[in-house]
Amino acid sequence: MLEDICGEGGGEIVRVTQVFGDGDNMLVIENVPMISCASGENYFTAEALHEIEGIKIHRDVLASKREVLVARFSADMREAEELDKAGVA
């Protein structure tokens, strides 16, 4: 199956954490199977996506509340200006 999806380089199934929504509506789903190809591309199977949708719909029953730290990424202004000058941003 992995060669069919990833091609000759193959790939592997890894487990990842996915975050959906934000603020009070944030849902974190751990241990989601994802196909990670040697080419650097990543895919979820239809079965995994179906399961994710089911978890999102039934989150009140399937999810447990946990307190987590959430940080917001903010680029340093000097770094952003340097990237802009270099034509990277």
C-alpha positions in Angstrom: 0.0 0.0 0.0 2.8 2.5 0.9 4.5 2.1 -2.5 1.1 2.6 -4.2 0.7 6.0 -2.4 4.4 7.1 -2.1 5.9 5.6 -5.2 9.3 3.8 -5.4 10.8 5.6 -2.4 8.1 4.1 -0.2 7.2 5.5 3.2 6.1 4.6 6.7 3.1 5.0 8.9 3.8 7.5 11.7 1.5 8.7 14.5 0.9 12.4 14.8 -1.1 14.9 16.8 -3.6 17.0 14.9 -5.2 20.2 16.2 -8.6 21.4 15.0 -10.3 24.7 15.7 -9.0 27.3 18.2 -9.7 28.9 21.5 -12.6 27.3 23.4 -13.4 25.2 20.3 -9.9 23.6 20.0 -9.8 19.9 19.7 -6.5 17.9 19.9 -6.5 14.4 18.5 -3.4 12.4 19.4 -2.0 9.2 17.8 -3.5 9.8 14.3 -2.0 7.5 11.7 -0.4 9.4 8.8 1.5 8.0 5.8 4.8 9.8 5.6 6.5 9.3 2.2 10.3 9.4 1.6 9.6 12.3 -0.8 8.5 14.4 2.2 4.8 14.3 1.3 2.3 13.2 4.0 -1.2 11.7 3.6 -4.1 10.6 5.8 -6.0 7.6 4.5 -9.8 7.9 3.9 -10.3 5.6 6.9 -8.2 8.0 9.2 -10.1 11.0 7.9 -13.4 9.3 8.5 -12.4 8.5 12.1 -11.2 12.1 12.6 -14.6 13.4 11.5 -16.4 10.9 13.9 -14.2 12.1 16.8 -15.0 15.8 15.9 -18.7 15.1 15.8 -18.7 13.1 19.1 -16.0 15.1 20.9 -18.2 15.5 24.0 -18.2 11.7 24.5 -14.8 10.7 23.1 -12.5 13.5 24.3 -11.3 14.3 27.8 -10.5 17.8 29.1 -6.9 18.5 29.7 -5.1 21.7 30.5 -2.4 22.4 27.9 0.0 25.3 27.3 -0.6 27.1 24.1 2.0 29.5 22.6 1.5 31.9 19.7 4.3 32.2 17.2 5.5 35.7 16.7 8.5 36.6 14.5 11.0 39.0 15.8 10.5 42.3 13.9 14.2 42.6 13.0 14.2 39.0 11.6 11.0 39.8 9.6 12.6 42.9 8.2 15.7 41.0 7.2 13.7 38.3 5.5 11.7 41.0 3.7 14.8 42.7 2.5 16.2 39.4 1.3 13.0 38.7 -0.6 12.2 35.6 1.4 9.0 36.8 3.1 
